[in-house]
Amino acid sequence: MRVLITGSSRGIGRACAELFLAHGMEVYGLDILPASIEHPLYTHFEADVRQPESFPELDIEILVNNAGVQNSEDDIEVNLRGVINVTERYAIGNPDLKAVVNIGSASAHTGSEFPVYAASKGGLIAYTKNVAGRVAPHATCNSIDPGGVRTELNSPVMDDPLLWNEIMKLTPLKRWAEPSEIAEWVYFVAVVNRFMTGQNLLIDGGEAGASNFIWPEN
């Protein structure tokens, strides 16, 4: 299969690219950063998801929208508008399309984190459902919405012992996911799954559901 992954130079995007390559698929990476992967089945394009005129001509079967920023002036333009730009270009009207997977965030479900970031990811939930209806019946569209993931983007809290301890108090599994674990979910939803569509999967180690049940002791 031919796979396009945005934001493929680091973090979850790179992990996804490496996993799809390990399965023998042809992978196109699109990122504003240079390539960080060397592989005979990997082709890298330096392009900006905010600028459709920079997109290469490609024929793909799977699209993974991963490019994203956090707490910047461009959260809406990259995280939401960028996904729309890429999806409308490569997925909508593509008869070869098999799957679209959008990388969302647990903040879309909880409203936590930075306000504009949460709003950008919340919009992605609605757009995922919109695309699912438009690419059916020949393709699926779902989102993977991670909680904490051990990427460079999260180093400000991972590298601070006090903040990290506070975060772990809120996380039942007492750890964050590795990028490779999120990539496994992406692969399953894009390749193995052929019936689930229009869904937003919360992968957060139980953080969103963590609560203390208050009741008198017997």
BAPANU-727196 format. One line per 5 residues: number of its first residue (from 1); for each residue x, y, z of C-alpha. Coordinates in Angstrom, 1 decimal. Example, Ala and Ser with C-alpha at 12.3 -4.5 7.8 and 13.67 -1.06 7.14 Angstrom:
1 = 12.3/-4.5/7.8 ~ 13.7/-1.1/7.1
***
This chain:
1 = 0.0/0.0/0.0 ~ 1.0/3.6/-0.5 ~ 0.9/5.7/2.7 ~ 1.2/9.4/3.2 ~ 2.1/10.6/6.7
6 = 2.3/14.2/7.7 ~ 4.7/15.3/10.4 ~ 6.9/12.3/9.7 ~ 10.2/13.7/10.8 ~ 9.8/13.0/14.6
11 = 7.5/11.8/17.3 ~ 4.4/9.8/16.5 ~ 4.7/10.6/12.8 ~ 8.2/9.1/12.5 ~ 7.1/6.0/14.6
16 = 4.2/5.5/12.2 ~ 6.4/5.8/9.1 ~ 8.9/3.2/10.6 ~ 6.1/0.8/11.4 ~ 4.4/1.0/7.9
21 = 7.9/0.6/6.3 ~ 8.5/-2.5/8.5 ~ 5.4/-4.0/6.9 ~ 6.7/-3.4/3.5 ~ 4.6/-0.4/2.5
26 = 5.6/2.5/0.4 ~ 5.6/5.6/2.6 ~ 5.6/9.3/1.7 ~ 6.5/11.7/4.4 ~ 5.4/15.3/4.4
31 = 7.0/17.7/6.9 ~ 8.4/21.2/7.2 ~ 11.5/19.5/8.7 ~ 14.1/17.5/6.7 ~ 13.8/13.8/6.5
36 = 15.0/11.7/9.5 ~ 14.4/8.3/7.9 ~ 16.5/6.6/5.2 ~ 14.8/3.6/3.6 ~ 14.4/2.5/0.0
41 = 10.6/2.6/0.4 ~ 10.5/6.1/2.0 ~ 10.2/9.4/0.0 ~ 10.3/12.7/1.9 ~ 8.7/16.0/0.9
46 = 9.4/19.3/2.6 ~ 6.0/21.0/2.6 ~ 3.7/23.0/4.9 ~ 0.2/21.7/5.6 ~ -0.9/25.3/5.8
51 = 0.0/25.8/2.2 ~ -1.7/23.5/-0.2 ~ 0.2/24.9/-3.1 ~ 3.4/23.2/-1.6 ~ 1.8/19.7/-1.8
56 = 3.4/17.2/-4.2 ~ 1.4/15.1/-6.6 ~ 0.7/11.7/-5.1 ~ -1.5/8.7/-5.5 ~ -2.1/7.2/-2.1
61 = -4.2/4.6/-0.4 ~ -3.8/5.5/3.3 ~ -3.5/9.0/4.8 ~ -2.2/9.6/8.3 ~ -2.7/13.2/9.4
66 = -0.2/13.7/12.2 ~ 1.4/17.1/11.7 ~ 0.7/19.3/14.7 ~ 1.8/22.1/17.0 ~ 1.0/23.0/20.6
71 = 0.4/26.3/22.3 ~ 1.5/28.3/19.2 ~ -0.1/31.0/17.1 ~ -0.8/28.3/14.5 ~ -2.6/25.7/16.5
76 = -5.9/26.1/14.5 ~ -4.1/26.6/11.1 ~ -1.9/23.5/11.5 ~ -3.9/21.1/13.7 ~ -7.3/21.6/12.1
81 = -7.0/23.6/8.8 ~ -3.9/21.7/7.9 ~ -5.7/18.4/8.3 ~ -8.5/19.7/6.2 ~ -6.1/20.9/3.5
86 = -4.3/17.5/3.2 ~ -7.5/15.4/3.4 ~ -9.4/17.4/0.8 ~ -6.4/17.1/-1.5 ~ -5.5/13.5/-1.2
91 = -8.5/11.6/0.3 ~ -11.7/13.1/-0.9 ~ -12.6/11.9/-4.4 ~ -9.7/9.3/-4.3 ~ -11.1/6.0/-5.6
96 = -8.0/4.1/-4.3 ~ -8.4/5.4/-0.8 ~ -8.6/2.7/1.9 ~ -8.3/4.7/5.2 ~ -7.7/8.1/6.8
101 = -6.4/8.2/10.3 ~ -6.2/11.6/12.1 ~ -4.0/12.0/15.2 ~ -6.1/13.9/17.6 ~ -5.7/14.4/21.4
106 = -7.3/13.5/24.7 ~ -7.8/17.2/25.2 ~ -10.5/17.1/22.6 ~ -12.4/14.8/25.0 ~ -11.6/16.6/28.3
111 = -11.1/20.2/27.2 ~ -7.8/20.3/29.2 ~ -4.5/21.8/28.0 ~ -4.1/25.0/26.1 ~ -7.5/26.6/25.0
116 = -6.8/27.0/21.3 ~ -5.0/23.6/21.1 ~ -8.0/21.9/22.7 ~ -10.3/23.7/20.3 ~ -8.2/22.6/17.3
121 = -8.4/19.0/18.4 ~ -12.0/19.2/19.2 ~ -12.7/20.4/15.7 ~ -10.8/17.4/14.4 ~ -13.4/15.1/16.1
126 = -16.2/16.6/14.1 ~ -14.1/16.7/10.9 ~ -13.3/13.0/11.3 ~ -17.0/12.1/11.3 ~ -17.6/14.4/8.4
131 = -14.9/12.7/6.3 ~ -16.1/9.2/7.3 ~ -19.4/9.9/5.7 ~ -17.9/11.2/2.5 ~ -15.3/8.5/1.9
136 = -17.7/5.6/2.6 ~ -18.3/2.9/1.4 ~ -14.8/2.3/0.0 ~ -12.8/3.8/2.8 ~ -12.8/4.5/6.6
141 = -11.9/7.5/8.6 ~ -11.1/7.5/12.3 ~ -9.0/9.4/14.8 ~ -6.5/8.2/17.4 ~ -6.6/10.6/20.3
146 = -3.6/10.0/22.6 ~ -3.1/11.3/26.1 ~ 0.5/11.7/27.2 ~ 3.1/10.5/24.8 ~ 6.8/10.6/25.3
151 = 7.8/12.9/22.5 ~ 10.0/16.0/22.2 ~ 6.9/18.2/22.3 ~ 6.3/17.1/25.9 ~ 9.8/17.5/27.2
156 = 8.9/20.6/29.4 ~ 7.0/18.3/31.7 ~ 8.8/15.0/31.2 ~ 12.1/16.7/32.3 ~ 10.6/18.3/35.4
161 = 10.4/15.8/38.3 ~ 7.8/17.8/40.2 ~ 5.5/18.2/37.3 ~ 6.0/14.6/36.2 ~ 5.0/13.4/39.6
166 = 1.8/15.4/39.5 ~ 1.0/14.0/36.1 ~ 1.6/10.5/37.2 ~ -0.9/11.0/40.1 ~ -3.6/11.5/37.4
171 = -2.6/8.5/35.2 ~ -3.8/5.1/36.4 ~ -1.2/3.2/34.3 ~ 1.5/5.4/35.9 ~ 3.3/6.0/32.6
176 = 2.9/7.7/29.2 ~ 2.8/5.9/25.9 ~ 5.8/5.5/23.6 ~ 5.3/6.8/20.1 ~ 5.7/3.3/18.8
181 = 2.6/2.3/20.9 ~ 0.5/4.9/19.2 ~ 1.8/3.9/15.9 ~ 0.5/0.4/16.5 ~ -3.0/1.8/17.0
186 = -2.7/3.8/13.8 ~ -1.6/0.7/11.8 ~ -4.5/-1.3/13.2 ~ -7.1/1.3/12.5 ~ -5.8/2.0/9.0
191 = -4.9/-1.5/7.8 ~ -6.5/-4.3/9.9 ~ -9.8/-2.5/10.6 ~ -12.2/-2.5/7.7 ~ -15.6/-1.9/9.5
196 = -15.1/0.8/12.2 ~ -15.4/4.3/10.8 ~ -16.3/7.8/12.1 ~ -14.9/7.0/15.6 ~ -12.5/8.8/17.9
201 = -10.4/6.5/20.0 ~ -9.2/7.8/23.3 ~ -5.8/6.2/24.1 ~ -4.7/7.9/27.4 ~ -3.8/5.2/29.9
206 = -7.1/5.8/31.7 ~ -6.4/9.4/32.6 ~ -9.7/10.8/31.4 ~ -11.7/8.3/33.3 ~ -9.7/8.5/36.5
211 = -11.9/9.5/39.5 ~ -12.3/8.8/43.2 ~ -15.6/7.3/44.2 ~ -16.7/8.9/47.5 ~ -18.9/6.8/49.7
216 = -19.2/6.1/53.5 ~ -17.2/3.1/54.7 ~ -19.2/0.2/56.1
***
